[in-house]
Amino acid sequence: MIDHDGMLYYRKAEIEEMDWAYQLFKLNLQRFIADTWGWNEIFQRHSFMANLPASSFVIASLADEDIGGYCLMPKQDHFYLEMLLLAPQHQGRGHGSRMMQQVLAQSAEQGLPVLLSVLKNNPAHQFYRKLGFEVYAEDSFRYKMRFPDPGTSR
């Protein structure tokens, strides 16, 4: 898949690329997870590898550089965005929004909403709100968000 506007290229991850994806996860989210529950490397690595199969992880590349990825899991009546990761040096350049356009286009194609969960101390919740996601539930640690209309991507 190609995003011609931002020249992002998308491909399914290979099993051997999931270590790279885990390192990107750790780089982006370790501080938020550590501040919320503490960081246990063995637990986090095992959970990441067990819950985010390569077959469901899409890598985004810019030219010849892998810059991020996402894991969008189909459920019976919605898609669940397990993870959206972008290398810090590529944040703030519109690449995350382009990746989300891919996610929302896929959900619109199927006529299903996208749900996600984000830690309250992670400023990514502001990014999702800006894209049109709404909080439908929350607990002490996280917001549960939903893109309200699968037929529109902003």
C-alpha positions in Angstrom: 0.0 0.0 0.0 1.3 3.5 -0.9 0.2 6.8 0.5 1.1 9.0 -2.5 0.5 12.3 -0.6 3.2 11.7 2.0 5.0 9.0 0.1 4.6 6.6 2.9 4.8 2.9 2.0 3.0 0.3 4.0 3.7 -3.4 4.3 2.9 -6.3 6.6 5.6 -6.9 9.1 7.7 -10.0 9.0 8.3 -11.9 12.2 12.0 -10.9 12.3 10.9 -7.2 12.2 8.9 -7.4 15.4 12.0 -6.8 17.6 12.4 -3.4 15.8 8.7 -2.7 16.4 9.2 -3.6 20.1 12.1 -1.2 20.4 10.0 1.5 18.8 7.2 0.7 21.3 9.7 0.9 24.2 11.2 4.2 22.9 7.7 5.8 22.6 5.8 4.4 25.5 8.1 3.2 28.3 8.0 6.5 30.2 4.2 6.6 30.2 3.9 3.0 31.2 6.6 3.3 33.9 4.9 6.4 35.3 1.5 4.5 35.4 2.4 1.0 36.5 6.1 0.7 36.5 8.2 -1.0 33.7 8.9 -4.7 33.8 11.0 -5.4 30.7 10.3 -9.2 30.6 6.5 -8.6 31.0 6.4 -5.8 28.4 8.4 -7.7 25.8 6.4 -10.9 26.3 3.0 -9.0 26.1 4.1 -7.1 23.0 5.2 -10.2 21.2 2.2 -12.3 22.3 -0.5 -9.7 21.6 0.8 -8.0 18.4 1.4 -10.7 15.8 3.5 -9.7 12.8 0.6 -10.8 10.6 -1.4 -7.9 12.1 1.4 -5.3 12.3 1.8 -2.8 9.4 5.1 -1.0 8.9 5.2 2.5 7.4 8.3 3.5 5.5 9.4 6.8 4.1 11.8 6.3 1.2 14.0 3.4 2.4 13.5 4.1 6.1 11.0 2.3 8.4 9.6 5.1 10.5 6.6 3.5 12.3 3.7 1.2 12.2 0.4 0.2 13.5 -1.6 -2.8 14.6 -5.3 -2.7 13.7 -7.2 -5.7 14.9 -10.6 -6.7 13.4 -13.3 -7.5 16.0 -16.9 -8.5 15.4 -18.4 -5.0 15.3 -15.3 -2.7 15.2 -11.6 -2.4 14.6 -9.3 -2.0 17.6 -6.2 0.1 17.2 -3.8 -1.8 19.4 -0.8 0.3 18.6 0.3 3.3 16.5 4.0 3.9 16.7 6.2 6.6 15.0 9.9 7.2 15.5 10.3 10.4 17.5 12.4 12.1 14.8 9.4 11.7 12.4 6.7 13.0 14.8 5.1 16.3 14.2 5.5 16.1 10.4 2.1 14.7 9.5 3.2 11.1 9.2 1.1 9.9 12.1 -2.0 11.6 10.6 -1.3 9.9 7.3 -1.0 6.6 9.0 -4.3 7.2 10.7 -5.9 8.1 7.4 -5.0 4.5 6.3 -6.5 3.1 9.5 -9.7 5.1 9.1 -10.0 4.3 5.4 -9.8 0.6 6.2 -12.5 1.0 8.8 -14.7 3.0 6.5 -14.3 0.4 3.8 -15.7 -2.2 6.2 -18.3 0.2 7.7 -16.9 -0.3 11.2 -15.8 2.2 13.8 -12.3 2.3 15.3 -11.8 2.0 19.0 -8.5 2.5 21.0 -7.2 3.0 24.5 -4.6 5.5 25.4 -2.9 6.3 28.8 -4.1 9.6 30.3 -0.4 10.7 30.8 0.4 10.1 27.1 -0.2 13.3 25.1 -1.2 11.1 22.1 -4.8 11.4 23.4 -4.7 15.0 22.1 -3.6 13.7 18.7 -6.5 11.3 18.6 -9.0 14.0 19.7 -7.7 16.3 16.9 -8.4 13.5 14.4 -12.0 13.3 15.6 -11.9 10.5 18.2 -14.1 10.9 21.2 -13.8 9.5 24.7 -16.6 7.0 25.4 -15.2 5.7 28.7 -12.3 6.2 31.1 -10.8 4.7 34.2 -8.0 6.0 36.5 -5.3 5.3 33.9 -6.6 5.6 30.4 -9.1 7.0 28.0 -11.1 4.6 25.8 -11.8 6.4 22.5 -13.8 5.8 19.4 -13.9 7.4 16.0 -17.6 8.1 15.8 -18.4 7.8 12.1 -16.6 5.1 10.1 -17.8 6.8 6.9 -15.7 10.0 7.5 -12.0 10.5 7.9 -10.8 14.0 8.7 
